[in-house]
Amino acid sequence: MLLRFRVSNYRSLRDEQELSLVASSLDDPQGAVVRLDDLGIGVLPVAAIYGANAAGKSNVLGALQFMRNAVLGSHRRWKPEGPIPLDPFLLDPKYRDGTSLFEVDFLLQGVRHRYGFELNRDKILKEWLSAYPRQREQVWFTRDAERAEPFKFGKHFKGGNRAIEALTRPNSLFLAVAAENNHHAALPIYTWLSEGLVSINSRDQRWLEVPAAFMFRDDSLRLNALQLLKAADLGITDIQLREAPIDDRVTQPIKSVLAFAEFDSNPNEAGKGRTAPLLELRHRDKFGGTSLPLEQESNGTRVWLSIVAQVLRILKAGSILCVDELDTSLHPYLALEVIRMFQDPIRNPMHAQLLFNTHDTTLLGNLLGGPHLRRDQVWFVEKDGEGATHLYPLSDFKPRKDENLERGYLQGRYGAIPFIAPETVEFG
């Protein structure tokens, strides 16, 4: 489970920002908060980010995705001679060539861990990993490019550390190299970061539908997805799957996804000689039912099906799902149902988490029988006059228990809304 995420100098996130999923002392009538008695804290299963267009909502989730991709690909994908594909704050020369920071504080197998790194376009400047068994810090390793001996290893981080250090390039992460070389202590951390963080953009159908088709090879997942499709009142009675050769007709989206997953240097050869599942949805009609290929379905149906597939997989694995624009092409009731699945301890026994950004203010108010988000689950982003994004929680404002949060937000009480002066908009 993710406890906290820190970032600085990534796109519009110029100054250090922190997103926390540690629960406050608010009442929890829904029982959504996961209580960790050993740590004396509660952890939130859901966090939502609100803000005006171009305020930096996507950059918060993008920063977490960059960190995941750096761990996954710094050793295998980044060019040995550089540069590092960094995305710093570009509106100030000091930051354009400066240092970026990424750090996650998370729970793994009941133990808190903290991992992070600082880097610029040329090299990894710092890297660190600590564990906190019984709430006492064990420093597993630290890295500082300015030291005569950059790496220091703690006694609890056992493995071929010095041999792995020799394989670590200045522009690759030690954690990535250690995992590649089967370091038993590093592997669970690497796996949590590389496989436990899943990011999707609800606008990108290619990267949603193809993985969904492969996921639905799992019969239990497909049947659960069908229940959610039926509950959405879309007139769908069945999800059908048929295998087809990967040929020129069905390939490009499939090949792109396979190439990404398999690190294939030649996307045109990805999946050659294999089959891929194609989805069809059966609809009720007066003739007994008709099956339609997915490409003939509405955008809303396709987005709902694709998100449902990811949600069910994440709930089963206990991972973290980051959704950019959850409300895109989804009715508010469907977006709400996704949140309910993560908030429900029965449907989410593995303590999976959902992070998303949205413009859907109905989740803050009482129109849908809510509010459905606790005050400490709501975050805002706002840009200052220099173009830098600031991230802050609704709980900073200490709203009253009976306060109408939706109305307060739309009235600008908490900031993070666009200011439009109609008198300045003139047409010639």
Wavefront OBJ file of the C-alpha trace (Angstrom):
o trace
v 0.000 0.000 0.000
v 1.170 3.504 -0.822
v 1.514 5.765 2.205
v 3.143 8.867 0.727
v 4.660 10.093 -2.521
v 7.076 13.017 -2.813
v 8.214 14.720 -6.007
v 9.967 17.879 -7.112
v 11.004 19.370 -10.451
v 8.808 17.203 -12.646
v 6.931 19.157 -15.312
v 4.845 21.801 -13.522
v 5.654 20.325 -10.085
v 8.588 22.675 -9.545
v 8.806 22.713 -5.751
v 8.563 19.620 -3.580
v 4.991 18.312 -3.321
v 3.648 15.417 -1.269
v 0.562 13.272 -1.778
v -0.376 11.381 1.393
v -2.764 8.455 1.753
v -2.374 8.303 5.521
v -5.825 8.862 7.011
v -6.593 11.700 9.382
v -8.580 11.272 12.595
v -11.929 11.742 10.820
v -14.776 9.372 11.604
v -15.027 6.447 9.213
v -18.668 5.285 9.117
v -18.130 3.415 5.819
v -15.225 1.403 7.230
v -13.122 2.241 4.181
v -9.914 3.134 6.016
v -7.448 0.267 6.413
v -6.281 0.323 10.019
v -2.662 -0.633 10.625
v -2.487 -1.137 14.365
v 1.221 -2.006 14.345
v 2.005 1.380 12.782
v -0.735 3.260 14.607
v -2.157 4.715 11.371
v -4.963 4.235 8.896
v -4.464 4.154 5.130
v -6.909 5.465 2.541
v -7.949 3.206 -0.351
v -8.868 6.158 -2.605
v -7.562 9.650 -3.332
v -9.032 12.120 -5.835
v -7.306 15.150 -7.350
v -9.308 18.182 -8.510
v -8.169 21.309 -10.292
v -8.595 23.551 -13.296
v -7.534 22.474 -16.770
v -3.737 22.593 -17.188
v -3.251 23.061 -13.428
v -1.127 19.912 -13.134
v -3.528 17.129 -12.111
v -2.106 14.720 -14.679
v 1.440 15.640 -13.691
v 0.971 14.275 -10.171
v 0.024 10.860 -11.538
v 2.591 11.236 -14.319
v 5.359 11.739 -11.759
v 4.468 8.466 -10.073
v 4.450 6.779 -13.475
v 7.856 8.271 -14.325
v 9.281 6.845 -11.114
v 7.868 3.432 -11.935
v 9.228 3.583 -15.494
v 12.653 4.665 -14.254
v 12.859 1.632 -11.979
v 11.586 -0.628 -14.743
v 13.677 0.734 -17.587
v 16.730 2.696 -16.423
v 19.052 -0.293 -16.834
v 17.407 -1.964 -19.829
v 16.017 0.932 -21.854
v 17.919 4.104 -21.123
v 20.886 4.569 -23.404
v 24.194 3.898 -21.640
v 25.601 7.201 -22.858
v 22.468 9.140 -21.843
v 20.777 11.514 -21.572
v 18.163 10.539 -18.986
v 14.661 11.167 -20.415
v 13.715 13.597 -17.663
v 10.861 16.107 -17.794
v 11.874 19.000 -15.498
v 10.166 22.348 -14.916
v 10.915 24.357 -18.053
v 9.786 27.859 -17.107
v 12.889 28.613 -15.030
v 16.464 27.919 -16.291
v 17.550 26.987 -12.769
v 15.183 24.025 -12.748
v 15.517 23.144 -16.423
v 19.017 21.803 -15.772
v 18.439 21.053 -12.099
v 17.768 18.026 -9.931
v 14.480 16.110 -9.742
v 13.391 14.061 -6.737
v 11.041 11.063 -6.475
v 10.276 9.099 -3.309
v 7.639 6.570 -2.240
v 6.802 5.547 1.300
v 4.882 2.272 1.175
v 3.869 -0.882 2.986
v 5.095 -4.233 1.699
v 4.403 -7.541 3.431
v 3.420 -5.667 6.572
v 6.653 -3.637 6.727
v 7.023 0.031 5.865
v 9.676 0.847 3.238
v 10.991 4.105 1.828
v 12.695 4.291 -1.556
v 13.710 7.283 -3.617
v 16.247 8.922 -5.887
v 17.438 12.263 -7.189
v 18.663 12.703 -10.745
v 19.349 15.171 -13.506
v 19.625 14.683 -17.258
v 23.130 13.209 -16.938
v 23.133 10.807 -13.998
v 21.621 9.474 -10.797
v 22.829 11.792 -8.054
v 21.344 10.043 -5.026
v 19.431 6.858 -4.306
v 18.251 5.364 -1.028
v 16.266 2.455 0.390
v 15.225 1.881 4.000
v 12.932 -0.575 5.780
v 11.163 -0.032 9.108
v 10.536 -3.347 10.849
v 8.993 -2.688 14.286
v 9.046 1.018 13.292
v 12.840 1.213 13.512
v 14.753 2.341 10.458
v 17.128 -0.058 8.777
v 19.150 1.730 6.096
v 19.547 -0.859 3.352
v 21.617 1.251 0.995
v 22.437 4.837 0.125
v 24.056 6.276 -2.985
v 25.630 9.686 -3.378
v 27.513 10.539 -6.554
v 29.500 13.200 -4.689
v 31.097 10.716 -2.278
v 34.465 9.103 -3.006
v 32.696 5.755 -2.562
v 29.160 6.445 -3.791
v 27.487 3.322 -2.359
v 27.043 2.356 1.272
v 25.208 -0.847 2.206
v 23.529 -1.706 5.485
v 24.077 -5.038 7.197
v 20.462 -6.094 6.591
v 20.747 -5.686 2.808
v 22.491 -8.942 2.041
v 23.475 -9.989 -1.466
v 26.139 -9.462 -4.104
v 26.096 -5.713 -3.514
v 29.611 -4.834 -4.653
v 29.356 -6.949 -7.795
v 26.049 -5.285 -8.640
v 27.523 -1.862 -7.889
v 30.170 -2.537 -10.547
v 27.398 -3.178 -13.103
v 25.477 -0.016 -12.240
v 25.964 2.796 -14.733
v 25.931 6.436 -13.594
v 22.544 6.825 -15.325
v 20.874 3.632 -14.103
v 19.236 2.899 -10.765
v 20.947 0.433 -8.456
v 17.562 -1.063 -7.542
v 16.923 -1.905 -11.196
v 20.327 -3.541 -11.641
v 19.980 -5.468 -8.373
v 16.611 -6.858 -9.420
v 17.992 -7.804 -12.831
v 20.647 -9.802 -10.992
v 18.175 -11.568 -8.711
v 19.059 -9.744 -5.480
v 16.581 -11.374 -3.084
v 16.100 -8.259 -0.905
v 15.719 -5.862 -3.842
v 13.335 -7.992 -5.917
v 10.169 -7.411 -3.811
v 10.760 -3.631 -3.890
v 11.331 -3.702 -7.646
v 8.211 -5.820 -8.172
v 6.064 -3.505 -6.051
v 7.178 -0.500 -8.079
v 7.172 -2.078 -11.536
v 4.073 -4.274 -11.289
v 2.156 -2.848 -8.338
v 1.687 0.611 -9.880
v -0.653 0.575 -12.880
v -1.475 3.782 -14.746
v -4.172 4.203 -17.363
v -5.558 7.124 -19.296
v -9.252 6.738 -19.964
v -8.862 8.667 -23.243
v -6.397 6.195 -24.740
v -8.509 3.337 -26.053
v -5.606 1.413 -27.578
v -3.805 0.983 -24.275
v -7.029 0.043 -22.499
v -8.824 -2.365 -24.812
v -5.956 -4.624 -25.817
v -4.897 -5.465 -22.235
v -8.586 -5.951 -21.346
v -8.957 -8.588 -24.034
v -5.972 -10.535 -22.707
v -7.257 -10.216 -19.122
v -10.611 -11.686 -20.080
v -8.950 -14.991 -20.836
v -9.442 -15.392 -17.074
v -12.989 -16.794 -16.814
v -13.668 -15.515 -13.303
v -12.537 -12.007 -14.209
v -14.675 -12.047 -17.348
v -17.772 -13.169 -15.409
v -17.280 -10.464 -12.792
v -16.859 -7.885 -15.538
v -20.076 -9.083 -17.133
v -21.934 -8.445 -13.886
v -20.676 -4.862 -13.863
v -21.639 -4.387 -17.521
v -25.140 -5.650 -16.757
v -25.359 -3.384 -13.716
v -24.537 -0.404 -15.964
v -27.764 -1.061 -17.905
v -26.043 -1.159 -21.295
v -28.195 -3.965 -22.704
v -25.218 -6.359 -22.741
v -25.848 -10.029 -21.939
v -22.445 -11.606 -22.543
v -18.735 -10.939 -23.124
v -17.447 -13.220 -25.872
v -13.851 -13.928 -26.707
v -12.419 -15.466 -29.846
v -8.806 -16.060 -30.718
v -7.494 -14.636 -33.986
v -4.052 -14.735 -35.620
v -2.019 -11.595 -35.133
v -2.093 -10.334 -38.676
v -2.124 -6.934 -40.317
v -5.850 -6.513 -39.698
v -5.782 -6.688 -35.914
v -2.241 -5.987 -35.120
v -1.085 -2.483 -34.709
v -2.585 -1.830 -31.264
v -1.791 -5.403 -30.179
v 1.767 -5.295 -31.521
v 2.409 -1.978 -29.810
v 1.276 -3.329 -26.465
v 3.212 -6.589 -26.885
v 6.351 -4.731 -27.922
v 6.083 -2.517 -24.856
v 5.516 -5.479 -22.540
v 8.229 -7.648 -24.068
v 10.844 -4.910 -24.652
v 10.775 -5.913 -28.311
v 13.098 -3.696 -30.315
v 11.087 -4.320 -33.470
v 7.349 -3.723 -32.887
v 6.483 -5.189 -36.283
v 7.773 -8.576 -35.124
v 5.994 -8.549 -31.749
v 3.672 -11.489 -31.274
v 4.604 -13.040 -34.610
v 3.057 -16.470 -35.062
v 0.758 -16.008 -32.081
v -2.939 -15.400 -31.593
v -4.666 -12.573 -29.794
v -8.100 -12.459 -28.162
v -10.757 -10.287 -29.822
v -13.702 -9.057 -27.774
v -17.327 -9.098 -28.828
v -20.295 -8.023 -26.724
v -23.660 -9.714 -27.049
v -26.719 -7.457 -26.841
v -30.286 -8.420 -26.082
v -32.802 -7.825 -28.847
v -36.146 -9.237 -29.998
v -34.355 -11.794 -32.205
v -32.566 -13.504 -29.296
v -29.376 -11.474 -29.187
v -26.719 -10.039 -31.485
v -22.933 -9.974 -31.000
v -21.025 -6.865 -32.012
v -17.246 -6.380 -32.276
v -15.856 -3.956 -29.728
v -15.022 -1.317 -32.315
v -18.747 -0.907 -33.041
v -19.598 -0.163 -29.426
v -20.043 3.349 -28.032
v -17.055 5.079 -26.553
v -18.690 4.991 -23.127
v -19.199 1.211 -23.275
v -15.623 0.639 -24.389
v -14.183 2.845 -21.640
v -16.346 1.190 -18.979
v -15.386 -2.306 -20.125
v -11.687 -1.458 -20.231
v -11.651 0.249 -16.834
v -13.647 -2.590 -15.280
v -11.059 -5.097 -16.512
v -8.215 -3.134 -14.933
v -10.136 -2.519 -11.690
v -10.946 -6.206 -11.208
v -7.330 -7.201 -11.849
v -6.051 -4.556 -9.424
v -8.528 -5.573 -6.714
v -7.447 -9.189 -7.065
v -3.735 -8.328 -6.853
v -3.954 -5.633 -4.190
v -2.103 -3.163 -6.426
v -2.454 0.570 -7.053
v -4.436 1.932 -9.999
v -3.810 5.486 -11.216
v -6.493 6.773 -13.581
v -6.057 9.982 -15.524
v -9.526 11.536 -15.969
v -11.733 8.861 -14.419
v -14.868 10.702 -15.472
v -14.064 10.751 -19.215
v -16.922 9.069 -21.129
v -18.330 7.669 -17.873
v -21.654 8.548 -16.289
v -21.146 9.826 -12.705
v -22.867 6.703 -11.354
v -20.275 4.490 -13.065
v -17.348 6.534 -11.776
v -18.928 6.302 -8.343
v -19.197 2.519 -8.639
v -15.448 2.279 -9.305
v -14.801 4.242 -6.114
v -17.231 2.079 -4.157
v -15.401 -1.067 -5.222
v -12.163 0.232 -3.703
v -13.890 1.598 -0.596
v -15.683 -1.694 0.088
v -13.535 -3.981 2.300
v -15.510 -7.012 1.090
v -14.818 -6.376 -2.602
v -11.324 -5.078 -1.833
v -9.902 -7.571 0.688
v -6.324 -7.128 -0.612
v -6.340 -3.366 0.161
v -5.857 -2.173 -3.419
v -5.785 1.595 -3.901
v -7.200 4.009 -6.467
v -5.648 7.385 -7.343
v -7.444 9.477 -9.920
v -7.988 12.986 -11.148
v -11.365 14.311 -12.168
v -13.658 17.281 -12.745
v -16.694 15.378 -11.425
v -17.852 17.493 -8.486
v -20.874 15.257 -7.793
v -18.481 12.987 -5.865
v -18.070 15.830 -3.348
v -21.745 16.546 -2.781
v -25.008 14.893 -1.798
v -26.615 14.617 -5.244
v -25.663 10.930 -5.600
v -26.335 10.083 -1.965
v -22.891 11.150 -0.811
v -20.485 12.629 -0.149
v -18.566 9.525 -1.144
v -15.088 10.836 -0.440
v -13.693 11.734 2.944
v -12.191 15.185 3.307
v -8.686 13.690 3.546
v -9.253 11.825 0.266
v -9.757 15.047 -1.720
v -6.746 16.912 -3.078
v -6.476 20.066 -5.159
v -3.875 21.413 -7.575
v -3.432 25.057 -8.435
v -0.805 26.937 -10.425
v 0.837 30.074 -9.107
v 1.850 33.119 -11.117
v 5.124 31.468 -12.150
v 3.425 28.385 -13.622
v 4.326 26.058 -10.736
v 1.746 23.557 -9.458
v 0.901 23.323 -5.764
v -0.798 20.217 -4.344
v -2.825 20.467 -1.134
v -5.597 18.509 0.634
v -9.138 19.647 1.316
v -8.563 18.838 4.996
v -6.249 21.877 5.225
v -9.389 24.039 5.126
v -11.026 22.153 8.019
v -14.519 22.277 6.465
v -17.469 21.699 8.788
v -18.907 18.216 8.950
v -22.158 19.388 7.315
v -20.513 21.712 4.778
v -21.575 21.315 1.147
v -18.180 20.525 -0.358
v -19.352 20.568 -3.968
v -20.849 24.022 -3.639
v -17.842 25.268 -1.695
v -15.461 24.051 -4.375
v -17.441 25.524 -7.255
v -17.650 28.833 -5.402
v -13.856 28.899 -5.165
v -13.705 28.451 -1.388
v -10.818 25.991 -1.700
v -9.159 27.405 -4.822
v -8.171 25.120 -7.713
v -10.813 26.433 -10.137
v -10.317 28.531 -13.278
v -10.977 32.254 -13.031
v -12.742 33.518 -16.123
v -13.463 37.214 -16.506
v -16.185 37.457 -19.182
v -15.502 41.133 -19.800
v -12.021 40.252 -21.104
v -13.364 37.870 -23.751
v -14.190 39.913 -26.843
v -14.800 38.846 -30.440
v -14.179 41.193 -33.332
l 1 2 3 4 5 6 7 8 9 10 11 12 13 14 15 16 17 18 19 20 21 22 23 24 25 26 27 28 29 30 31 32 33 34 35 36 37 38 39 40 41 42 43 44 45 46 47 48 49 50 51 52 53 54 55 56 57 58 59 60 61 62 63 64 65 66 67 68 69 70 71 72 73 74 75 76 77 78 79 80 81 82 83 84 85 86 87 88 89 90 91 92 93 94 95 96 97 98 99 100 101 102 103 104 105 106 107 108 109 110 111 112 113 114 115 116 117 118 119 120 121 122 123 124 125 126 127 128 129 130 131 132 133 134 135 136 137 138 139 140 141 142 143 144 145 146 147 148 149 150 151 152 153 154 155 156 157 158 159 160 161 162 163 164 165 166 167 168 169 170 171 172 173 174 175 176 177 178 179 180 181 182 183 184 185 186 187 188 189 190 191 192 193 194 195 196 197 198 199 200 201 202 203 204 205 206 207 208 209 210 211 212 213 214 215 216 217 218 219 220 221 222 223 224 225 226 227 228 229 230 231 232 233 234 235 236 237 238 239 240 241 242 243 244 245 246 247 248 249 250 251 252 253 254 255 256 257 258 259 260 261 262 263 264 265 266 267 268 269 270 271 272 273 274 275 276 277 278 279 280 281 282 283 284 285 286 287 288 289 290 291 292 293 294 295 296 297 298 299 300 301 302 303 304 305 306 307 308 309 310 311 312 313 314 315 316 317 318 319 320 321 322 323 324 325 326 327 328 329 330 331 332 333 334 335 336 337 338 339 340 341 342 343 344 345 346 347 348 349 350 351 352 353 354 355 356 357 358 359 360 361 362 363 364 365 366 367 368 369 370 371 372 373 374 375 376 377 378 379 380 381 382 383 384 385 386 387 388 389 390 391 392 393 394 395 396 397 398 399 400 401 402 403 404 405 406 407 408 409 410 411 412 413 414 415 416 417 418 419 420 421 422 423 424 425 426 427 428
